[in-house]
Amino acid sequence: MTKRTFGVIGLAVMGENLALNVESRGFPIAVYNRTASKTEQFMETRAKGKDVKAAYSLEEFVKILERPRKILVMVKAGKPVDAVIEQLKPLLEEGDMIIDGGNSLYEDTERRTQDLEAVNLGFVGMGVSGGEEGALHGPSLMPGGTAAAYQELEPILTKIAAQVDDGPCVTYIGRGGAGHYVKMVHNGIEYGDMELIAEAYDLLKYCLGLNNQQLHEVFSQWNETEELNSFLIEITADIFKYIDQETNEHLIDYILDAAGQKGTGRWTVISALELGVPIPTIFAAVNGRVMSAYKEERVTASKQLTPTTTDFTGDTQDFINKVRDALYCSKMCSYAQGMALLGKASDHYDYGLNLAEDARIWKGGCIIRAGFLDKIKNAFNENPKLPNLLLAPEFKQTILDRQGAWRDVLVTANQTGVAVPAFSASLDYFDSYRRDRLPQNLTQAQRDYFGAHTYERTDKPRGEFFHTEWMA
């Protein structure tokens, strides 16, 4: 029997789809799942007639792989990944490679990389974005580890990744946990994007009273614009027209307004706090999901906490256009925050990230794929040390041209009592970043007053600290 070029452990939908993707590109595949019945079902259905060989023990799985072995692990992040690695280690030989394709915490990836390289085994932590369809037809792939490990995998990864006008949506991200770190921030940006779209929907539905057909038409039109063309806008338009089989009504109106999360958005916020990078839009998105979980309390509060509001009385189409502009400005702030975090993390962890390439590989396959990623790529190609996307000429002018509409939308939201935490956080981020003086001089005075924490002076060189006896 011909040895298998590539192996996949874990046959949930993502694992199955990635295995079929690899096989469809001409690479013989071996598969293994802890539950044998799952493997049997896969072989009898989706893998039937394909160049896939099943193994029913890890020993058998390892034996049918050609060397150096390349094994993709697609199991739940955390302890299950560690368990699979510990089971594989005694079965592998020098130079064999394990690839973790789940949403693992980058710190776990750093630890696993050190542990496996110490026994001459390769380890690649690889972010995979695109959901089930992307995994099957072409995801965005973010592999981190050693450059040598990536070179071994490159012939396969470049074939299975999404293909766009400037190449496959995969690149060598950087050392250690860089791949999973970039995927984590990708997901943080995704959180921000989704929250902003939800707030735009809320404004159009509750301020203007648009019905689902009208919402479908608005988002479809937005998806045809250069600014907002994206996967998330596209699927949002589709969602508004979907009719529920059970009720024969629009399904969106029957979905409970309590959003779940798997942790990557929260990890992004924690890392940003640790590195001292402001990402208020992403934080607002995470907080929005947390708040949504308090459904029963919100229902009770809605009957008691009646706000003083005014109904919207302006021009409907003009407000739709303003929401579109506010959404674009806010999205740019969300991406700017994510890219700034990647830049700081790259320096702090010595990842050596190429932010232009990171933006490029998000152009296809992944959840945040969008038309303006080309502009982000170009901005960092023109200036790899660009401190913030808001300073890139095109984005700077775009926001300056649209900020009036952005501010008007926030005023209307406040007057009508519609919560828009991510829109607000984005505008606050813009306004804070553009100010040459913030009120934290008072904060420093207070800290020095009660705790002698010292302060710097505007009329003295930076790095000189002073203390005042305020009660003297």
Secondary structure, 3 states (H helix, E strand, C coil): CCCECEEEECCCHHHHHHHHHHHHCCCCEEEECCCHHHHHHHHHCCCCCCCEEECCCHHHHHHCECCCCEEEECCCCCHHHHHHHHHHHHHCCCCCEEEECCCCCHHHHHHHHHHHHCCCCEEEEEEEECHHHHHHHCCEEEEECCHHHHHHHHHHHHHHCCEECCEECECCCECCCHHHHHHHHHHHHHHHHHHHHHHHHHHHHHHCCCCHHHHHHHHHHHHCCCCCCEHHHHHHHHHHHCECCCCCCEHHHHCCCCCCCCCHHHHHHHHHHHHCCCCHHHHHHHHHHHHHCCHHHHHHHHCCCCCCCCCCCCCHHHHHHHHHHHHHHHHHHHHHHHHHHHHHHHHHHCCCCCHHHHHHCCCCCCCCCECCHHHHHHHHHHCCCCCCHHHCHHHHHHHHHHHHHHHHHHHHHHHHCCCCHHHHHHHHHHHHHHCCCCCHHHHHHHHHHHHCCCECCCCCCCCCCECCCCCC
